[in-house]
Amino acid sequence: ARDYPHIQMSCGMDDQALEFFAWGGRCWVCGGSNFLPAEHIALYQACAVEGNFDKGRRIMSALLPLMRVLEQGGKFVQCIKHGCEMMGNHAGPPRPPLKPLNKDDKRQLEQTVRVLKTTIAQIVAE
């Protein structure tokens, strides 16, 4: 980052945004932002705009359980689509050979999102 100040750094890994912002990154691509834009913008606002990395760490800590659900279950696309549906945005079914999430996977994502939204709302309100 310091060797190439003329190149704008961008983060393409969901769980590395905090580190990229600390090194001067100004943008972030994240699948969860398709259905939780305000919560992802809160991280950007805290780190890239306000320079408040203590707040950013707390927001990122609240986002990490979602990122684990998205990345470690082997059902990234299905989770993103279900997340969009949860927020009232029709995303359609996953294309074959992918299958929709089962009830347990949906429940896990929904619970993770509930906790995340509550936690980040509290952090932002401080």
N, CA, C and O atoms as a Tinker XYZ file with bonds, in Angstrom:
   504  protein
     1  N      0.828000   -1.197000    0.000000    73     2
     2  CA     0.000000    0.000000    0.000000    64     1     3
     3  C      0.865000    1.252000    0.000000    63     2     4     5
     4  O      0.569000    2.213000   -0.710000    81     3
     5  N      1.925000    1.246000    0.787000    73     3     6
     6  CA     2.786000    2.436000    0.854000    64     5     7
     7  C      3.670000    2.568000   -0.377000    63     6     8     9
     8  O      4.060000    3.678000   -0.739000    81     7
     9  N      3.994000    1.454000   -1.027000    73     7    10
    10  CA     4.872000    1.503000   -2.192000    64     9    11
    11  C      4.167000    1.994000   -3.449000    63    10    12    13
    12  O      4.830000    2.400000   -4.404000    81    11
    13  N      2.849000    1.965000   -3.468000    73    11    14
    14  CA     2.090000    2.349000   -4.657000    64    13    15
    15  C      0.956000    3.306000   -4.291000    63    14    16    17
    16  O     -0.213000    2.949000   -4.436000    81    15
    17  N      1.272000    4.497000   -3.828000    73    15    18
    18  CA     0.223000    5.419000   -3.379000    64    17    19
    19  C     -0.691000    5.898000   -4.505000    63    18    20    21
    20  O     -1.773000    6.422000   -4.238000    81    19
    21  N     -0.277000    5.728000   -5.741000    73    19    22
    22  CA    -1.085000    6.161000   -6.884000    64    21    23
    23  C     -2.142000    5.120000   -7.279000    63    22    24    25
    24  O     -2.967000    5.382000   -8.154000    81    23
    25  N     -2.121000    3.964000   -6.650000    73    23    26
    26  CA    -3.095000    2.915000   -6.945000    64    25    27
    27  C     -4.072000    2.819000   -5.782000    63    26    28    29
    28  O     -3.671000    2.662000   -4.629000    81    27
    29  N     -5.355000    2.916000   -6.100000    73    27    30
    30  CA    -6.366000    2.808000   -5.051000    64    29    31
    31  C     -6.556000    1.342000   -4.679000    63    30    32    33
    32  O     -6.802000    0.501000   -5.545000    81    31
    33  N     -6.444000    1.048000   -3.418000    73    31    34
    34  CA    -6.561000   -0.313000   -2.925000    64    33    35
    35  C     -8.028000   -0.634000   -2.629000    63    34    36    37
    36  O     -8.757000    0.177000   -2.057000    81    35
    37  N     -8.435000   -1.829000   -3.032000    73    35    38
    38  CA    -9.795000   -2.294000   -2.809000    64    37    39
    39  C     -9.739000   -3.690000   -2.202000    63    38    40    41
    40  O     -8.841000   -4.473000   -2.511000    81    39
    41  N    -10.695000   -3.996000   -1.342000    73    39    42
    42  CA   -10.747000   -5.306000   -0.690000    64    41    43
    43  C    -11.810000   -6.175000   -1.349000    63    42    44    45
    44  O    -12.954000   -5.752000   -1.516000    81    43
    45  N    -11.425000   -7.387000   -1.721000    73    43    46
    46  CA   -12.362000   -8.321000   -2.323000    64    45    47
    47  C    -12.657000   -9.534000   -1.455000    63    46    48    49
    48  O    -13.327000  -10.466000   -1.900000    81    47
    49  N    -12.169000   -9.531000   -0.233000    73    47    50
    50  CA   -12.425000  -10.633000    0.698000    64    49    51
    51  C    -13.286000  -10.115000    1.841000    63    50    52    53
    52  O    -12.911000   -9.171000    2.536000    81    51
    53  N    -14.431000  -10.735000    2.026000    73    51    54
    54  CA   -15.396000  -10.272000    3.022000    64    53    55
    55  C    -14.774000  -10.011000    4.390000    63    54    56    57
    56  O    -15.029000   -8.978000    5.009000    81    55
    57  N    -13.965000  -10.944000    4.852000    73    55    58
    58  CA   -13.475000  -10.874000    6.228000    64    57    59
    59  C    -12.166000  -10.104000    6.396000    63    58    60    61
    60  O    -11.592000  -10.107000    7.485000    81    59
    61  N    -11.689000   -9.453000    5.355000    73    59    62
    62  CA   -10.436000   -8.702000    5.451000    64    61    63
    63  C    -10.624000   -7.193000    5.305000    63    62    64    65
    64  O     -9.641000   -6.459000    5.204000    81    63
    65  N    -11.849000   -6.731000    5.294000    73    63    66
    66  CA   -12.112000   -5.305000    5.062000    64    65    67
    67  C    -11.453000   -4.412000    6.103000    63    66    68    69
    68  O    -10.866000   -3.389000    5.752000    81    67
    69  N    -11.539000   -4.775000    7.359000    73    67    70
    70  CA   -10.962000   -3.947000    8.419000    64    69    71
    71  C     -9.476000   -3.714000    8.168000    63    70    72    73
    72  O     -8.994000   -2.586000    8.279000    81    71
    73  N     -8.755000   -4.770000    7.833000    73    71    74
    74  CA    -7.324000   -4.648000    7.578000    64    73    75
    75  C     -7.050000   -3.774000    6.356000    63    74    76    77
    76  O     -6.132000   -2.954000    6.375000    81    75
    77  N     -7.836000   -3.940000    5.301000    73    75    78
    78  CA    -7.651000   -3.117000    4.105000    64    77    79
    79  C     -7.917000   -1.649000    4.410000    63    78    80    81
    80  O     -7.186000   -0.775000    3.943000    81    79
    81  N     -8.956000   -1.374000    5.189000    73    79    82
    82  CA    -9.232000    0.018000    5.564000    64    81    83
    83  C     -8.084000    0.591000    6.391000    63    82    84    85
    84  O     -7.741000    1.764000    6.243000    81    83
    85  N     -7.495000   -0.217000    7.252000    73    83    86
    86  CA    -6.370000    0.249000    8.067000    64    85    87
    87  C     -5.172000    0.622000    7.196000    63    86    88    89
    88  O     -4.396000    1.509000    7.552000    81    87
    89  N     -5.023000   -0.051000    6.062000    73    87    90
    90  CA    -3.923000    0.241000    5.146000    64    89    91
    91  C     -4.295000    1.277000    4.096000    63    90    92    93
    92  O     -3.512000    1.537000    3.182000    81    91
    93  N     -5.460000    1.864000    4.211000    73    91    94
    94  CA    -5.844000    2.936000    3.298000    64    93    95
    95  C     -6.816000    2.543000    2.212000    63    94    96    97
    96  O     -7.133000    3.358000    1.346000    81    95
    97  N     -7.300000    1.310000    2.236000    73    95    98
    98  CA    -8.306000    0.896000    1.265000    64    97    99
    99  C     -9.541000    1.778000    1.369000    63    98   100   101
   100  O     -9.929000    2.192000    2.461000    81    99
   101  N    -10.145000    2.058000    0.245000    73    99   102
   102  CA   -11.306000    2.950000    0.222000    64   101   103
   103  C    -12.574000    2.254000   -0.257000    63   102   104   105
   104  O    -13.634000    2.880000   -0.307000    81   103
   105  N    -12.489000    0.987000   -0.606000    73   103   106
   106  CA   -13.706000    0.291000   -1.031000    64   105   107
   107  C    -13.597000   -1.194000   -0.705000    63   106   108   109
   108  O    -12.520000   -1.723000   -0.429000    81   107
   109  N    -14.768000   -1.848000   -0.751000    73   107   110
   110  CA   -14.887000   -3.215000   -0.271000    64   109   111
   111  C    -16.023000   -3.893000   -1.026000    63   110   112   113
   112  O    -17.111000   -3.331000   -1.156000    81   111
   113  N    -15.775000   -5.082000   -1.515000    73   111   114
   114  CA   -16.792000   -5.888000   -2.178000    64   113   115
   115  C    -17.138000   -7.033000   -1.235000    63   114   116   117
   116  O    -16.258000   -7.780000   -0.806000    81   115
   117  N    -18.425000   -7.169000   -0.913000    73   115   118
   118  CA   -18.833000   -8.184000    0.056000    64   117   119
   119  C    -20.220000   -8.714000   -0.296000    63   118   120   121
   120  O    -21.146000   -7.934000   -0.518000    81   119
   121  N    -20.363000  -10.029000   -0.347000    73   119   122
   122  CA   -21.640000  -10.642000   -0.705000    64   121   123
   123  C    -22.781000  -10.274000    0.221000    63   122   124   125
   124  O    -23.904000  -10.066000   -0.236000    81   123
   125  N    -22.514000  -10.191000    1.516000    73   123   126
   126  CA   -23.561000   -9.876000    2.483000    64   125   127
   127  C    -24.154000   -8.494000    2.318000    63   126   128   129
   128  O    -25.259000   -8.227000    2.789000    81   127
   129  N    -23.424000   -7.613000    1.649000    73   127   130
   130  CA   -23.950000   -6.257000    1.450000    64   129   131
   131  C    -25.152000   -6.239000    0.512000    63   130   132   133
   132  O    -25.870000   -5.242000    0.442000    81   131
   133  N    -25.376000   -7.333000   -0.208000    73   131   134
   134  CA   -26.557000   -7.418000   -1.059000    64   133   135
   135  C    -27.845000   -7.399000   -0.250000    63   134   136   137
   136  O    -28.883000   -6.957000   -0.741000    81   135
   137  N    -27.781000   -7.878000    0.988000    73   135   138
   138  CA   -29.001000   -7.891000    1.797000    64   137   139
   139  C    -28.864000   -7.171000    3.136000    63   138   140   141
   140  O    -29.853000   -7.017000    3.854000    81   139
   141  N    -27.665000   -6.732000    3.480000    73   139   142
   142  CA   -27.456000   -5.948000    4.702000    64   141   143
   143  C    -26.591000   -4.727000    4.385000    63   142   144   145
   144  O    -25.521000   -4.558000    4.971000    81   143
   145  N    -27.044000   -3.882000    3.466000    73   143   146
   146  CA   -26.189000   -2.758000    3.059000    64   145   147
   147  C    -25.862000   -1.794000    4.192000    63   146   148   149
   148  O    -24.718000   -1.354000    4.300000    81   147
   149  N    -26.818000   -1.454000    5.030000    73   147   150
   150  CA   -26.570000   -0.466000    6.092000    64   149   151
   151  C    -25.504000   -0.953000    7.068000    63   150   152   153
   152  O    -24.678000   -0.167000    7.531000    81   151
   153  N    -25.521000   -2.232000    7.376000    73   151   154
   154  CA   -24.561000   -2.781000    8.324000    64   153   155
   155  C    -23.147000   -2.797000    7.737000    63   154   156   157
   156  O    -22.168000   -2.589000    8.455000    81   155
   157  N    -23.049000   -3.044000    6.445000    73   155   158
   158  CA   -21.739000   -3.022000    5.793000    64   157   159
   159  C    -21.244000   -1.581000    5.606000    63   158   160   161
   160  O    -20.052000   -1.304000    5.740000    81   159
   161  N    -22.151000   -0.690000    5.303000    73   159   162
   162  CA   -21.782000    0.726000    5.194000    64   161   163
   163  C    -21.300000    1.250000    6.540000    63   162   164   165
   164  O    -20.424000    2.114000    6.589000    81   163
   165  N    -21.860000    0.740000    7.629000    73   163   166
   166  CA   -21.428000    1.172000    8.964000    64   165   167
   167  C    -19.940000    0.897000    9.176000    63   166   168   169
   168  O    -19.241000    1.706000    9.785000    81   167
   169  N    -19.457000   -0.237000    8.678000    73   167   170
   170  CA   -18.026000   -0.535000    8.803000    64   169   171
   171  C    -17.206000    0.448000    7.977000    63   170   172   173
   172  O    -16.209000    0.990000    8.455000    81   171
   173  N    -17.624000    0.672000    6.750000    73   171   174
   174  CA   -16.933000    1.639000    5.887000    64   173   175
   175  C    -16.930000    3.023000    6.534000    63   174   176   177
   176  O    -15.896000    3.689000    6.580000    81   175
   177  N    -18.072000    3.447000    7.027000    73   175   178
   178  CA   -18.207000    4.770000    7.651000    64   177   179
   179  C    -17.259000    4.904000    8.845000    63   178   180   181
   180  O    -16.557000    5.905000    8.984000    81   179
   181  N    -17.250000    3.890000    9.697000    73   179   182
   182  CA   -16.401000    3.940000   10.891000    64   181   183
   183  C    -14.925000    4.002000   10.521000    63   182   184   185
   184  O    -14.176000    4.807000   11.074000    81   183
   185  N    -14.509000    3.160000    9.594000    73   183   186
   186  CA   -13.076000    3.042000    9.288000    64   185   187
   187  C    -12.595000    4.050000    8.250000    63   186   188   189
   188  O    -11.694000    4.843000    8.522000    81   187
   189  N    -13.192000    4.019000    7.066000    73   187   190
   190  CA   -12.681000    4.818000    5.949000    64   189   191
   191  C    -13.060000    6.287000    6.049000    63   190   192   193
   192  O    -12.314000    7.146000    5.578000    81   191
   193  N    -14.204000    6.593000    6.652000    73   191   194
   194  CA   -14.651000    7.989000    6.734000    64   193   195
   195  C    -14.233000    8.613000    8.065000    63   194   196   197
   196  O    -13.593000    9.664000    8.088000    81   195
   197  N    -14.599000    7.961000    9.175000    73   195   198
   198  CA   -14.327000    8.525000   10.503000    64   197   199
   199  C    -12.929000    8.194000   11.026000    63   198   200   201
   200  O    -12.426000    8.882000   11.915000    81   199
   201  N    -12.301000    7.158000   10.491000    73   199   202
   202  CA   -11.010000    6.724000   11.014000    64   201   203
   203  C    -11.105000    6.157000   12.418000    63   202   204   205
   204  O    -10.120000    6.152000   13.156000    81   203
   205  N    -12.287000    5.679000   12.791000    73   203   206
   206  CA   -12.531000    5.146000   14.132000    64   205   207
   207  C    -12.411000    3.617000   14.086000    63   206   208   209
   208  O    -13.402000    2.906000   13.917000    81   207
   209  N    -11.185000    3.135000   14.240000    73   207   210
   210  CA   -10.947000    1.701000   14.113000    64   209   211
   211  C    -11.378000    0.910000   15.341000    63   210   212   213
   212  O    -11.582000   -0.300000   15.245000    81   211
   213  N    -11.520000    1.556000   16.485000    73   211   214
   214  CA   -12.104000    0.860000   17.639000    64   213   215
   215  C    -13.553000    0.493000   17.325000    63   214   216   217
   216  O    -13.976000   -0.642000   17.540000    81   215
   217  N    -14.297000    1.454000   16.820000    73   215   218
   218  CA   -15.683000    1.209000   16.408000    64   217   219
   219  C    -15.710000    0.195000   15.261000    63   218   220   221
   220  O    -16.546000   -0.708000   15.242000    81   219
   221  N    -14.801000    0.350000   14.319000    73   219   222
   222  CA   -14.727000   -0.571000   13.185000    64   221   223
   223  C    -14.485000   -2.004000   13.618000    63   222   224   225
   224  O    -15.093000   -2.926000   13.074000    81   223
   225  N    -13.604000   -2.205000   14.592000    73   223   226
   226  CA   -13.348000   -3.562000   15.099000    64   225   227
   227  C    -14.605000   -4.163000   15.716000    63   226   228   229
   228  O    -14.875000   -5.353000   15.551000    81   227
   229  N    -15.358000   -3.358000   16.412000    73   227   230
   230  CA   -16.593000   -3.862000   17.030000    64   229   231
   231  C    -17.622000   -4.229000   15.960000    63   230   232   233
   232  O    -18.307000   -5.246000   16.071000    81   231
   233  N    -17.723000   -3.403000   14.938000    73   231   234
   234  CA   -18.653000   -3.710000   13.842000    64   233   235
   235  C    -18.196000   -4.960000   13.102000    63   234   236   237
   236  O    -19.007000   -5.833000   12.795000    81   235
   237  N    -16.904000   -5.048000   12.816000    73   235   238
   238  CA   -16.385000   -6.222000   12.117000    64   237   239
   239  C    -16.603000   -7.478000   12.948000    63   238   240   241
   240  O    -16.920000   -8.533000   12.398000    81   239
   241  N    -16.439000   -7.383000   14.253000    73   239   242
   242  CA   -16.696000   -8.535000   15.129000    64   241   243
   243  C    -18.141000   -8.993000   15.025000    63   242   244   245
   244  O    -18.424000  -10.189000   15.106000    81   243
   245  N    -19.055000   -8.050000   14.847000    73   243   246
   246  CA   -20.472000   -8.399000   14.686000    64   245   247
   247  C    -20.748000   -9.000000   13.310000    63   246   248   249
   248  O    -21.665000   -9.808000   13.162000    81   247
   249  N    -19.961000   -8.615000   12.301000    73   247   250
   250  CA   -20.141000   -9.140000   10.945000    64   249   251
   251  C    -19.528000  -10.529000   10.750000    63   250   252   253
   252  O    -19.990000  -11.293000    9.903000    81   251
   253  N    -18.506000  -10.858000   11.516000    73   251   254
   254  CA   -17.782000  -12.112000   11.292000    64   253   255
   255  C    -18.639000  -13.373000   11.384000    63   254   256   257
   256  O    -18.418000  -14.286000   10.589000    81   255
   257  N    -19.608000  -13.483000   12.305000    73   255   258
   258  CA   -20.447000  -14.691000   12.294000    64   257   259
   259  C    -21.210000  -14.861000   10.976000    63   258   260   261
   260  O    -21.385000  -15.985000   10.505000    81   259
   261  N    -21.661000  -13.761000   10.384000    73   259   262
   262  CA   -22.324000  -13.855000    9.079000    64   261   263
   263  C    -21.338000  -14.366000    8.034000    63   262   264   265
   264  O    -21.672000  -15.232000    7.226000    81   263
   265  N    -20.145000  -13.834000    8.056000    73   263   266
   266  CA   -19.148000  -14.247000    7.071000    64   265   267
   267  C    -18.806000  -15.723000    7.213000    63   266   268   269
   268  O    -18.553000  -16.400000    6.217000    81   267
   269  N    -18.795000  -16.224000    8.440000    73   267   270
   270  CA   -18.574000  -17.660000    8.651000    64   269   271
   271  C    -19.711000  -18.476000    8.038000    63   270   272   273
   272  O    -19.470000  -19.482000    7.370000    81   271
   273  N    -20.949000  -18.041000    8.266000    73   271   274
   274  CA   -22.094000  -18.754000    7.686000    64   273   275
   275  C    -21.994000  -18.745000    6.162000    63   274   276   277
   276  O    -22.212000  -19.770000    5.517000    81   275
   277  N    -21.666000  -17.594000    5.593000    73   275   278
   278  CA   -21.590000  -17.479000    4.136000    64   277   279
   279  C    -20.457000  -18.318000    3.551000    63   278   280   281
   280  O    -20.639000  -18.971000    2.523000    81   279
   281  N    -19.316000  -18.307000    4.181000    73   279   282
   282  CA   -18.113000  -18.900000    3.596000    64   281   283
   283  C    -17.876000  -20.361000    3.956000    63   282   284   285
   284  O    -17.303000  -21.095000    3.152000    81   283
   285  N    -18.292000  -20.802000    5.120000    73   283   286
   286  CA   -17.886000  -22.125000    5.567000    64   285   287
   287  C    -18.914000  -23.220000    5.329000    63   286   288   289
   288  O    -18.607000  -24.396000    5.528000    81   287
   289  N    -20.095000  -22.877000    4.920000    73   287   290
   290  CA   -21.114000  -23.902000    4.737000    64   289   291
   291  C    -21.193000  -24.462000    3.332000    63   290   292   293
   292  O    -21.943000  -25.406000    3.085000    81   291
   293  N    -20.428000  -23.893000    2.399000    73   291   294
   294  CA   -20.484000  -24.359000    1.020000    64   293   295
   295  C    -21.760000  -23.960000    0.302000    63   294   296   297
   296  O    -22.100000  -24.528000   -0.736000    81   295
   297  N    -22.472000  -22.972000    0.863000    73   295   298
   298  CA   -23.751000  -22.555000    0.277000    64   297   299
   299  C    -23.808000  -21.034000    0.165000    63   298   300   301
   300  O    -24.810000  -20.413000    0.522000    81   299
   301  N    -22.732000  -20.445000   -0.329000    73   299   302
   302  CA   -22.616000  -18.992000   -0.403000    64   301   303
   303  C    -23.760000  -18.376000   -1.212000    63   302   304   305
   304  O    -24.459000  -17.486000   -0.726000    81   303
   305  N    -23.947000  -18.845000   -2.430000    73   303   306
   306  CA   -24.981000  -18.277000   -3.308000    64   305   307
   307  C    -26.362000  -18.452000   -2.690000    63   306   308   309
   308  O    -27.175000  -17.528000   -2.712000    81   307
   309  N    -26.627000  -19.627000   -2.143000    73   307   310
   310  CA   -27.930000  -19.879000   -1.542000    64   309   311
   311  C    -28.177000  -18.953000   -0.355000    63   310   312   313
   312  O    -29.290000  -18.461000   -0.170000    81   311
   313  N    -27.148000  -18.715000    0.445000    73   311   314
   314  CA   -27.287000  -17.809000    1.594000    64   313   315
   315  C    -27.551000  -16.380000    1.140000    63   314   316   317
   316  O    -28.400000  -15.696000    1.711000    81   315
   317  N    -26.841000  -15.926000    0.128000    73   315   318
   318  CA   -27.051000  -14.569000   -0.376000    64   317   319
   319  C    -28.479000  -14.436000   -0.896000    63   318   320   321
   320  O    -29.158000  -13.452000   -0.602000    81   319
   321  N    -28.931000  -15.409000   -1.657000    73   319   322
   322  CA   -30.293000  -15.352000   -2.192000    64   321   323
   323  C    -31.331000  -15.368000   -1.068000    63   322   324   325
   324  O    -32.303000  -14.613000   -1.113000    81   323
   325  N    -31.135000  -16.214000   -0.070000    73   323   326
   326  CA   -32.091000  -16.253000    1.040000    64   325   327
   327  C    -32.039000  -14.949000    1.831000    63   326   328   329
   328  O    -33.076000  -14.445000    2.262000    81   327
   329  N    -30.854000  -14.405000    2.023000    73   327   330
   330  CA   -30.729000  -13.119000    2.703000    64   329   331
   331  C    -31.492000  -12.026000    1.976000    63   330   332   333
   332  O    -32.163000  -11.209000    2.606000    81   331
   333  N    -31.392000  -12.009000    0.655000    73   331   334
   334  CA   -32.149000  -11.019000   -0.130000    64   333   335
   335  C    -33.647000  -11.224000    0.056000    63   334   336   337
   336  O    -34.393000  -10.259000    0.223000    81   335
   337  N    -34.082000  -12.470000    0.026000    73   335   338
   338  CA   -35.504000  -12.776000    0.233000    64   337   339
   339  C    -35.955000  -12.330000    1.623000    63   338   340   341
   340  O    -37.056000  -11.802000    1.778000    81   339
   341  N    -35.105000  -12.542000    2.640000    73   339   342
   342  CA   -35.436000  -12.127000    4.008000    64   341   343
   343  C    -35.706000  -10.630000    4.081000    63   342   344   345
   344  O    -36.541000  -10.184000    4.868000    81   343
   345  N    -35.010000   -9.864000    3.272000    73   343   346
   346  CA   -35.138000   -8.408000    3.301000    64   345   347
   347  C    -36.178000   -7.896000    2.301000    63   346   348   349
   348  O    -36.309000   -6.690000    2.095000    81   347
   349  N    -36.912000   -8.822000    1.684000    73   347   350
   350  CA   -37.982000   -8.430000    0.778000    64   349   351
   351  C    -37.553000   -8.194000   -0.654000    63   350   352   353
   352  O    -38.303000   -7.610000   -1.436000    81   351
   353  N    -36.361000   -8.636000   -1.010000    73   351   354
   354  CA   -35.866000   -8.489000   -2.381000    64   353   355
   355  C    -35.846000   -9.854000   -3.049000    63   354   356   357
   356  O    -35.051000  -10.722000   -2.687000    81   355
   357  N    -36.727000  -10.038000   -4.027000    73   355   358
   358  CA   -36.821000  -11.335000   -4.692000    64   357   359
   359  C    -35.525000  -11.616000   -5.449000    63   358   360   361
   360  O    -35.091000  -10.818000   -6.279000    81   359
   361  N    -34.923000  -12.753000   -5.152000    73   359   362
   362  CA   -33.666000  -13.132000   -5.795000    64   361   363
   363  C    -33.815000  -14.398000   -6.635000    63   362   364   365
   364  O    -32.898000  -14.771000   -7.366000    81   363
   365  N    -34.952000  -15.048000   -6.532000    73   363   366
   366  CA   -35.161000  -16.275000   -7.287000    64   365   367
   367  C    -34.392000  -17.440000   -6.692000    63   366   368   369
   368  O    -33.544000  -17.263000   -5.817000    81   367
   369  N    -34.699000  -18.628000   -7.176000    73   367   370
   370  CA   -34.017000  -19.820000   -6.655000    64   369   371
   371  C    -32.597000  -19.917000   -7.215000    63   370   372   373
   372  O    -32.293000  -19.338000   -8.258000    81   371
   373  N    -31.737000  -20.649000   -6.517000    73   371   374
   374  CA   -30.406000  -20.879000   -7.083000    64   373   375
   375  C    -30.515000  -21.743000   -8.338000    63   374   376   377
   376  O    -31.394000  -22.600000   -8.439000    81   375
   377  N    -29.631000  -21.513000   -9.274000    73   375   378
   378  CA   -29.646000  -22.307000  -10.502000    64   377   379
   379  C    -29.001000  -23.672000  -10.261000    63   378   380   381
   380  O    -28.063000  -23.797000   -9.474000    81   379
   381  N    -29.520000  -24.698000  -10.954000    73   379   382
   382  CA   -28.930000  -26.032000  -10.835000    64   381   383
   383  C    -27.444000  -25.982000  -11.206000    63   382   384   385
   384  O    -27.048000  -25.226000  -12.094000    81   383
   385  N    -26.651000  -26.762000  -10.549000    73   383   386
   386  CA   -27.013000  -27.887000   -9.678000    64   385   387
   387  C    -27.234000  -27.486000   -8.218000    63   386   388   389
   388  O    -27.457000  -28.356000   -7.376000    81   387
   389  N    -27.178000  -26.199000   -7.903000    73   387   390
   390  CA   -27.370000  -25.764000   -6.517000    64   389   391
   391  C    -28.805000  -25.995000   -6.074000    63   390   392   393
   392  O    -29.738000  -25.916000   -6.874000    81   391
   393  N    -28.967000  -26.278000   -4.807000    73   391   394
   394  CA   -30.284000  -26.480000   -4.193000    64   393   395
   395  C    -30.537000  -25.350000   -3.204000    63   394   396   397
   396  O    -29.584000  -24.782000   -2.671000    81   395
   397  N    -31.805000  -25.008000   -2.944000    73   395   398
   398  CA   -32.108000  -23.990000   -1.922000    64   397   399
   399  C    -31.634000  -24.453000   -0.544000    63   398   400   401
   400  O    -31.371000  -25.635000   -0.325000    81   399
   401  N    -31.534000  -23.511000    0.363000    73   399   402
   402  CA   -31.172000  -23.839000    1.742000    64   401   403
   403  C    -32.252000  -24.699000    2.383000    63   402   404   405
   404  O    -33.438000  -24.531000    2.097000    81   403
   405  N    -31.847000  -25.609000    3.241000    73   403   406
   406  CA   -32.832000  -26.375000    4.007000    64   405   407
   407  C    -33.284000  -25.529000    5.203000    63   406   408   409
   408  O    -32.753000  -24.443000    5.437000    81   407
   409  N    -34.258000  -26.030000    5.949000    73   407   410
   410  CA   -34.828000  -25.263000    7.068000    64   409   411
   411  C    -33.788000  -24.909000    8.123000    63   410   412   413
   412  O    -33.793000  -23.797000    8.650000    81   411
   413  N    -32.901000  -25.844000    8.433000    73   411   414
   414  CA   -31.878000  -25.575000    9.454000    64   413   415
   415  C    -30.907000  -24.489000    9.002000    63   414   416   417
   416  O    -30.537000  -23.613000    9.784000    81   415
   417  N    -30.496000  -24.549000    7.737000    73   415   418
   418  CA   -29.587000  -23.526000    7.209000    64   417   419
   419  C    -30.260000  -22.154000    7.190000    63   418   420   421
   420  O    -29.634000  -21.145000    7.511000    81   419
   421  N    -31.532000  -22.126000    6.814000    73   419   422
   422  CA   -32.275000  -20.856000    6.824000    64   421   423
   423  C    -32.357000  -20.291000    8.237000    63   422   424   425
   424  O    -32.130000  -19.102000    8.458000    81   423
   425  N    -32.681000  -21.154000    9.179000    73   423   426
   426  CA   -32.801000  -20.734000   10.574000    64   425   427
   427  C    -31.471000  -20.180000   11.086000    63   426   428   429
   428  O    -31.450000  -19.157000   11.769000    81   427
   429  N    -30.372000  -20.844000   10.764000    73   427   430
   430  CA   -29.054000  -20.384000   11.201000    64   429   431
   431  C    -28.738000  -19.005000   10.615000    63   430   432   433
   432  O    -28.265000  -18.123000   11.332000    81   431
   433  N    -28.994000  -18.816000    9.335000    73   431   434
   434  CA   -28.744000  -17.519000    8.703000    64   433   435
   435  C    -29.639000  -16.448000    9.318000    63   434   436   437
   436  O    -29.171000  -15.351000    9.625000    81   435
   437  N    -30.905000  -16.753000    9.497000    73   435   438
   438  CA   -31.844000  -15.776000   10.060000    64   437   439
   439  C    -31.448000  -15.360000   11.471000    63   438   440   441
   440  O    -31.515000  -14.177000   11.806000    81   439
   441  N    -31.038000  -16.313000   12.300000    73   439   442
   442  CA   -30.604000  -15.999000   13.663000    64   441   443
   443  C    -29.334000  -15.153000   13.639000    63   442   444   445
   444  O    -29.216000  -14.191000   14.397000    81   443
   445  N    -28.406000  -15.498000   12.792000    73   443   446
   446  CA   -27.157000  -14.740000   12.668000    64   445   447
   447  C    -27.446000  -13.306000   12.255000    63   446   448   449
   448  O    -26.857000  -12.371000   12.797000    81   447
   449  N    -28.345000  -13.130000   11.306000    73   447   450
   450  CA   -28.700000  -11.790000   10.827000    64   449   451
   451  C    -29.388000  -10.986000   11.928000    63   450   452   453
   452  O    -29.102000   -9.800000   12.090000    81   451
   453  N    -30.286000  -11.610000   12.684000    73   451   454
   454  CA   -30.966000  -10.896000   13.776000    64   453   455
   455  C    -29.963000  -10.342000   14.786000    63   454   456   457
   456  O    -30.031000   -9.171000   15.159000    81   455
   457  N    -29.049000  -11.177000   15.219000    73   455   458
   458  CA   -28.047000  -10.753000   16.205000    64   457   459
   459  C    -27.161000   -9.658000   15.623000    63   458   460   461
   460  O    -26.901000   -8.651000   16.282000    81   459
   461  N    -26.705000   -9.847000   14.408000    73   459   462
   462  CA   -25.845000   -8.871000   13.735000    64   461   463
   463  C    -26.522000   -7.509000   13.643000    63   462   464   465
   464  O    -25.925000   -6.493000   13.999000    81   463
   465  N    -27.756000   -7.485000   13.172000    73   463   466
   466  CA   -28.474000   -6.212000   13.009000    64   465   467
   467  C    -28.634000   -5.488000   14.348000    63   466   468   469
   468  O    -28.423000   -4.278000   14.432000    81   467
   469  N    -29.003000   -6.224000   15.379000    73   467   470
   470  CA   -29.174000   -5.620000   16.705000    64   469   471
   471  C    -27.856000   -5.070000   17.229000    63   470   472   473
   472  O    -27.795000   -3.942000   17.718000    81   471
   473  N    -26.814000   -5.861000   17.127000    73   471   474
   474  CA   -25.503000   -5.457000   17.645000    64   473   475
   475  C    -24.973000   -4.227000   16.924000    63   474   476   477
   476  O    -24.517000   -3.280000   17.565000    81   475
   477  N    -25.029000   -4.233000   15.599000    73   475   478
   478  CA   -24.489000   -3.096000   14.840000    64   477   479
   479  C    -25.339000   -1.853000   15.057000    63   478   480   481
   480  O    -24.799000   -0.748000   15.124000    81   479
   481  N    -26.642000   -2.003000   15.169000    73   479   482
   482  CA   -27.501000   -0.842000   15.453000    64   481   483
   483  C    -27.111000   -0.203000   16.782000    63   482   484   485
   484  O    -27.094000    1.022000   16.899000    81   483
   485  N    -26.800000   -1.017000   17.774000    73   483   486
   486  CA   -26.379000   -0.484000   19.075000    64   485   487
   487  C    -25.041000    0.243000   18.969000    63   486   488   489
   488  O    -24.866000    1.304000   19.568000    81   487
   489  N    -24.112000   -0.307000   18.224000    73   487   490
   490  CA   -22.797000    0.323000   18.059000    64   489   491
   491  C    -22.933000    1.660000   17.345000    63   490   492   493
   492  O    -22.343000    2.656000   17.762000    81   491
   493  N    -23.702000    1.679000   16.278000    73   491   494
   494  CA   -23.879000    2.904000   15.486000    64   493   495
   495  C    -24.590000    3.981000   16.297000    63   494   496   497
   496  O    -24.311000    5.168000   16.128000    81   495
   497  N    -25.507000    3.578000   17.175000    73   495   498
   498  CA   -26.290000    4.540000   17.963000    64   497   499
   499  C    -25.484000    5.206000   19.075000    63   498   500   501
   500  O    -25.924000    6.215000   19.626000    81   499
   501  N    -24.334000    4.676000   19.410000    73   499   502
   502  CA   -23.534000    5.227000   20.520000    64   501   503
   503  C    -22.970000    6.595000   20.177000    63   502   504
   504  O    -22.276000    7.199000   20.994000    81   503
